[in-house]
Amino acid sequence: MSAYSKYFERIKVRPDSKDGAETATHAPRCQWDGCNEAGTHKAPVGRMREGEYFRFCIDHVREYNKGYNYFSGLRDTDIARFQKEALTGHRPTWTMGVNASARSVPEFAAKRSGRAGYYNRVRDPFNLFGGTGGYQPPERSRKARPLEAKALETLGLAANATGEAIKARYKQLVKQHHPDANGGNRGSEDRFRDVIQAYRLLKQSGFC
């Protein structure tokens, strides 16, 4: 193969890009104390602050990541439970072949035939099928996981708080700790962020 092969002719050399320099120019300053470099890299703030990031330069983001621990402050049992629930995406699971609501169905309805089948599948507001307005499975109390329990605690609510109570408390705390209502008070601003993050987690988990 000669030095001027047709294959070499097809190789395209990418020109030097100035994107890196432009990114560094427009990036905020590194948030590491005493550092004046550009904060071109994001690092997670931590547990219960998902979606929020620090901005560091390349050297300090590496330093930060060495000591970062998402589970800092949690007990070993809570960590083990979180890891177990992560296998199913933190969604509830049931034993194979078991339908919890079916155990509460009236005996005749369990046969799922004739009138019993309809009793299970349709509402009966006019008591046409001799029931009491159609079978309604009993409400099951939902047990909060560690992160959800922490979020409820942040809002100052009990573990059995209803969705309406969560929404009402959230609106109250947001109004109370909003920066505009506290003259930029740093403590109130941090509390404001914690409240928003806690409510967001509870909403994503289906509590409200």
N, C-alpha and C positions, 0 to 999 in steps of 0.2 A: 504494500500500500504506500503510495507516494505521499509526500508532505502536503500535497495540494489535492488530496482525494476529494471526490464529489461529496463524500459523507461529511467531511469537515466543512464543506461549503454550506451545509444545511444546519449546522449548529449555530444557534442564535445566542449571543451573549447578552444577558440582561444588563442594561445600563445601571449605574449606581443610582439608587433611589434616595431622594431627599425627604421621603415621608417620615423616616425616623427622627430626623432633625426637626421637622415641622411639628411632629407630635410632641416632642419634648418642649418645644417653644410655647405651645398652647396649653400644655398640661399644668395643673395646679402644683404648688410647691409640695415637696415631700413632707408628710406629717410627723416624721421622726424628729424628736427634739434636737435642735441644733443643726439640722440638715437643710441646705438650700438648693439641693438638686430638684429636678422635675419629678413629680409624683406620677410616673407613667404606668405604675402597676397597682392593681387593686388587691386588697387583702380583706377577708371577711372580718367583721367586727366581733362576732361571736354568737353563742347560743342566745335565743330570744331576740336577736337583732338581725335575723335572716334578711337578706336583701340590702343590707347596709355595708359599706366598705370603707376602709382606710385607703389613702393613696400614698404609696411609698416609691422611692427610687428602687432600682434593681437590687442594689446591695442590701438595703434595709428591708425589702419585702422578703428576701431570703432569710435574713436574721429573724424577722417576725415569724415566718413560717416554721422555723426550727422549734420555737416554743409554743406554737399554737395548739390548743387542745379544746375541741368543741365541747367535750364532756367535763370540763373543769368545774368542780364544785358539786358534781352529782355523786351519789353513792354507787358502789359497785353493783348493787342489785338493780338500781334504776338504769344503769348503763346496759346491763345484761338484758333487761326488759326492752329497752329501746332497740337494741340490736336484733332481738328476736322479732319484734313487731316490724322492723325494717324489711324483713324477708317477705312480708305480704303488703308492703307499701303503707304500713300503719292503718290497714283496713281491718274491720272485724272479720273473724273467721268462725266457722261452725264445724262440728264433728260430722264426718261423712255420713250421709243417710239420715241425719237428724234435722227435723224442722221444728224449731222451738215453738212457733205459733200453733202448729198442728196439735201439740199436746193439750192446748187449751180449748180446742174446738169441741163443741158438744158431741157426745158419742154418736148420735144418729148422723151428724154431718160428716164424720170421719169416713163413712162408707162411700161418699162421693157418687151417689147415684140418685136419680130422680130428684125429688125436692131437696135432698141433702146436698147434692152437687150445686144447685143454685144458691143454697143458703151460704155456701162458702165463697161463691164467686160474685154475687151481686148484692147491692144494697137493697133493703126492703123497708123504705120509709113508711109505707102504708100497711105494714104487717100482713101482706098477702099470703105469706108462707107460714104464718102461725108463729113467727119468731118474735123478737122484741126490737124490731127495727133493723134487722140484719146483724150478723155477727161482726163484732169489732174486737180484734185482738187486744189484749191488755197492753198498756204502754209500758215499755221497759225502760228502767232508769239507766242512763248511760254513765259508765264509770270513766272518769277522766284519766288519761295517761299522764305521766310525769310532766311533760311539757305543757299539756293543757291545764293541769292542776296549777302549775306555776303561773300560767296566763290568767287564770281565774283569781289567783291570789294577788297578782299585780293590779287587777281591777277591784280588789277588795270584795270579791264575791265568794259564796260557798260553792262547793263542788256540785250541788244540785240546782244551781241557778238556772232559770229558764232563759230561752232565747230573748224574750222581751226584756227581762231584767238585765241581760248582758248589754243589749242595745241601749237601754236607758242609762245604764251606768257609764257606758262608753261616751255617750253624748255629754253627760254631765262632766266627766273628767276632761274631755277635750276642750270644752268651754272654759273649765277652771284653769287648765294649765297651758292654754294656747299662748305662744310668745307675745302676741299683741295685747293680751290681757295681763301680762306680768312684766312688762317693760324690759324684755330680753333677759330675764332672770335665768341664769345657766341651770340651776337646779330644777326649775320648773320646766325648762326646755328638755332636759333629759327625761323627766317624768312624762312629758308629752309624747316623746318618742316611744318610751316603754309601753304606754297605754295603746298607742296605735299598733305597735307590733303584736301586743297580746291580743287585741281584738281581731287583727288580721289572721292570726293563728287559729283562734276559736272559730272564726267564720269559715276558714278553709277546712276545719275539722267537722263542720256541720252542727256546731252548737247554736248558731244563730243565723 
